[in-house]
Amino acid sequence: MRLRCAVLDDFQNAATTVADWSPLSDRVEVVSYREHFADEDALAAALADADIVVTLRERVPFPGSLLKRLPRLKLLIASGMRNSVIDYAAAREHGVTVCGTESSSTPPVELTWALLLGLARGIVPENTALRGGGPWQSTVGADLYGRRLGLLGLGKIGSRVAQVGLAFGMEVTAWSQNLTRERADEVGVALAPSKEELLATADFVSVHLALSDRTRGLLGAPELALLKPTAYLINTSRAAIVDQEALLTVLREGRIARGPRRLRHRTAPRRPPPAHGPRLLATPHLGYVSRANYERYYGQAIEAIEAYLAGKPIRLLG
């Protein structure tokens, strides 16, 4: 009998088209699910006969309670090498090998600038008006040259965003809880003396931090109140870094120029948030979604399955 491999959250029906699964065809049956399973019971039922699961980023939690209900599961492959929603101890207890794939930082960098430029130049409302016969040129674009770009986080993604900002002739400043002057100098940006100073002086604020206990709710009502009324806020990191209710309040009240791209939690696709109009440019979780990254995810998932079946080393997580 062939093993059964379930591919979760294949929203674009891309998993079986961007990579070649044929080397596994005589040993593994691949079933992809486009719908997101909203609760553990539905997920457990769908995966009851799965020997292998490929999960997309951190969209689906795998707590011990779920792993206990999947006695056939032997290999769990997550895209990316960081996953905070898998119970690794429970996986080991139940004999489940957990591994990951590489993930490029290029797509979220490019999306950050797509969003920033789209917001600054009013691309969405102007396009909507043009296509729908609305008013002709109702917005006045914001300049980037000479303006201050404030980065919360200067890691792999933040540093590359900084390089683009410098190329636009922006003044770039950065802050994070562990950021040093040496690192800021290495990237060629100014080190903000505090988070508060960065928020109060930046024309554009872009978030590039990992979600943790220290960063959850990092931008709440007091921090958002520091932003200039003309400031733009772009969040291509986790939604929970920004207090969602506080953000919706400032959007409704028009206290910042624009909002970030994602307001909902990463694991559960939902309806659009209750704020809309020209002050908000929101998308699904598109940061990592590009053809090259999908080719990397699913191509390396295939390699991991082949290695596992052959008893060879794989990229273990946890």
N, C-alpha and C positions, 0 to 999 in steps of 0.2 A: 504493500500500500504506500502511496505517496503521502508525504507529510503535508499538512495544511498550513499555509502562511496567510495571515490576515493583515492587510494594510489599512490602517485607520486614517480617517479624515482626509481622504483623497478627493478633496473638493473639486478640483479641476479635472479629475479623471486622468491624471498625468503620470501616476506611478508606473504604469505598465507601458507607457509610450516613450518616456524620456530615457529609459534604460532597457537593456536587453536581458530579459529573464529566461531566454531559451536554454542557457546552459543548465538550468535547474528543472526544466520541464518534465524530465523522466523521474524526478525525485520529489518535487514540490509542486503542489497546486496552490496558485496564488489567487486570493479573493480580495478585492479592494472595496472599501466602504466609503461612499461619498458623503453620507449623512453622518452627523455628529451624534454620538449616543449620549443622551442628556443625563442618564443616571446609571448607577452601578448595576442594577438588575438587568437593564437592557444590554449593557456592555458584556456582562457575564454570559448572557444567553447567546450573544453573537459570537463570542470567543470560546464557547464551551468545547468545540472540537479543534481549536487551533493549537498547533505545536510550536508555531513561530508567529510573533507579532512584530510588525514594523509600525512605530508610532511617530507622529510628526511633532517635533519639538516638545513643548510641555503642555500640549492641548489636552491630553488625557491623563489623569492621575492613575497611578497603579499602587494603591495602598495595600497593606497586608490583607485586608478583608477581601479585596478583589483577587489577589494572587492565590489566596486559599481556595477560591472557587474555580480555579483554572488548573485542574490536575494534569492536563496534557501539555500545558505550556512549558517549553524547555529553553526557548531563546527569545529574548525581548531586545529589539534593536530600536534605539532612539536616534533621530537625526540630531546632530550636534554632539559635543562632548561635555555638555553640562545639562543636567536634568534634575530639578528640585522636586518633582512630583512622583518619583519612583521610590518605593520603600525598599532600599537595597538589602537591608537585613532580612526582611521577609522574603525577598527574592532568593537569597542564599538558603534560607530555611526551607523553601519549597523547591529547591533544585533548579531555579531559573537563572540562566546565564544572561547578564545584561551587558550590552555593548553599545557603542555610539559610532558616529561618522564625523568626518570633518564638516565644517560649515564656514563659508566665506563671510568676511565682514564687509565686502564690497557692496552687496545689495542694500543693506540699511544705510550706508553712507550715501549712495545715490538717491535713495528714497528721501532721505533727510533734505537734500537739496531740491528735489522735485517739489516737496511740500513747501519748503521755505520760499522758493521762487514763485510757486503757484499762489501762495498767500500774499506775498509782497506785491505781486502784479495783478491780483484779483482775477486770475485766470478762470476759475470756476464760475463766478457770477457773470463775468463778461461773456464767456462762452455760452452760458445758459441764456442770457439776454439776447445774444446774437442769433442763436438758433430758434428762440421762441418769439422773436419780434419785439423784444423789450427795449428799454431805453438804450440809446447809443452812447457808449463810453461813460458809464456812470461812476467809475472809480478813478482815483488818482494813485498810481503806483508808488510804492516806497522804494527809495534807493538803498543799495547795499554798500556802494563805495563810500568809505569814510565813516560808516556806521559801526556800532559796537556789537559784536557777536559774543554772547556769553555762553560758555559750554559748561554744563554740569557733568563732569566726567571727561577724562582725557586718556582713555585707554585706546585699544585698537581702532574702535570706531570714532570716538571723539577726536583723536589726533588726526585722522584722515579728513574729518569734517573741518577741522581747524585749517588744514592745508588749503582746502578749497576756499574757505573764507579769506585767507590771506591772499590768494590769487585774485579774488574779487576786490582787493584793496580795503578789506574790512579791518578794524581793530579787534583783535581776538583776545579774550580773557577767559580764564578757566578756573574752576574750583571743584574740589571734591574733598571728602574727609581725610584722604590719605595723600593728596596731591602735594608734591614737593616743588620747590623753586627749580631744582635741577631738572626735573621732568618737564616743567613748563618751558624752561630755557631750551631744552633739547628739541621740543616741538616748534619753538619760536613764538610762543604766545606769552601774555602777561599772566601772572598768578594773582587772582583776586584775593584780597585780604580776608574776605568772608563771603559766605553764601548770600548774605543780605546785601552786601555792597554790589555783588554781581547782578542780582535781580533788580536792584534799584537803578543801575546805570546802563544796563544793556538795552539795545533796541531790538535784538533778537535773542531769545534764550532757547537753547536746544539741549535736551536731556539725553545723556548717554551713560547711564549708570545701571549696574546690575541690581535686581530687586533683592533686598535682604531685610532683616529686621531693622537695620540702621537707615535704610532708604525708603522703606514703606511709609507713605504719607509725608515724604520729605518736603513737598510743596503743598502746604495747607493754606487755609484762609489768611493767616498773617503773612506768609511768604508771597502769596499771589497779590496781596494788597500793596506790596512793594513795587510791583511792576509799573512801568510807565503806562498811561492810558493808550499810548500809541505802540506799545510793545507787542511783539509776536512771540508766541510760545509754541515750540515744536517738540513733541514727545514721540520719539521712535524707540523708546525703551518700554519697560512694563508700565501698563496703565496705572497700577497701584502706587507708583512713586508719586503721583499727583492725587490729592484728595479730590475724588470725583464730584462730590456734592459742592464743595467749595468752588471747583472749576466751573460747574454748570451755573452757579450763582453769578460769578463774574462775567460769564458769557451772556447770560440773560440781561445783566445790568449794563453791559457794554463797557466794562472797566478795563478790558484789554482789547487790542485790535483784532486778534484772531485766536483761535483755539488750536489744540493739538490734533493729531490724526486719529488717535484711538482712545475711546473713553470706556470701552467695556473690557471685561476680564478676558485674559488670553485663552482660557480653556473652553469657553462656551459661547459660540456664535449666537448673537441675539439681534433683536431689532435695533435700528439706529437710536442713539440717545435722544432725550427730549429737548435738545438744543439744536437749532438749525439756522440756516441763512448764511450770509456772507462772513459772519464772525467765526464760523466753524468749518474746517475741512477735515472730515473724518473718513477713514477707510477701515476695511478689515485689517487683520494682522499681516501686512504685506512686506514687512521689513526684510525678511529672508527669502521672499518668494521671487525667484528668478529661474530661468531655464538652467543656467549653469549650476546653480545651487541644487536644484532638483536632480539634475544629472549626477551631481556629487552624492546627494543623500541616497538615492535609490541604487545607483551604481555600486556604492560602497556597502549598502545593505545586502546586495547580491553577493558581493565578495565575502562579507561576514558569514552569510549562510553557507557558502561553499567551504570556507575555512572551518566553520564549526562542524560541518558534516565530515570533513576530512581530518578532524582532530588537530587542526593547526591553530596557532595563536590568533586572537582577535583583539580589537580595541575595547577593553573592558571598562565599564563605568561602575562607580561606587566602590 
